[in-house]
Amino acid sequence: MNLYYKIFLALFVIFIGFNLYAMEWQLGFWHNENSKFILSMSAAVIGILVVFVMNTMSRLANRK
């Protein structure tokens, strides 16, 4: 993986970890107080998927 992909992958994993830590589990996963953490966590998951897609696309471009 390129250095940029590794940096963004680490950032997204840190965001997911922070959101899991900051979430108020006593209120429940779908409570209104936790909605900002769920939105941020889902954005980080989508970011991880985009990083892996971009890495795969760059590998395919290098082979040609």
N, C-alpha and C positions, 0 to 999 in steps of 0.2 A: 504494500500500500504506500501511496505517496505520503509525504509528511503532512500535507494539508488534510488529507482524509483521516489520518490518525488523530490530528488535533481536534477536528470536528467530532469524530467518534468519541473521544474522551470527554469533550464538552457535553455532548448529548447524554452520555452515561452519568455524568455528574449531575445534570439537570434532573434526570429521572430519580437518582438517589436522593437529591434534595427534596423533590416533591413527595417521594414516599415517606421521608422523614417528617416533613412539615404537615402532612395530612393528619387531620383529627379523626382517628379511627373509631373513637367512641360515638361520634355522630353518625357514622355510616359512610359508605363509599360514595353514594349518590346525593349526599346532603348539599344544600346550597353553599355552605361555607367551603366545601371541598371542590367546588366546580372550577375554580381558578387553577387548582393543582392538577385536576384531571385534564383540563385543556392544555396546560403546559406540558404535562407528561405525554399526552397524545401527539403534540407537536414534536417532542423529542423522539418519539418512536418513529414518526414519519421521517424525521431528519436522519435517523440511523438507516432506515430503508433507502433513502435517497443517496446517502454516502456509499452504501454497498452497490447500488445501481451505477453510480458514477464511477466507482472503482472497476466494476465489471466492464463498463463501456470503454474505459481508458485501456484496460488490458486487451480488449478486442481490437481497438484501434492500433495498438502497438504491434500486434501480430501481423497486420496487413502491411 
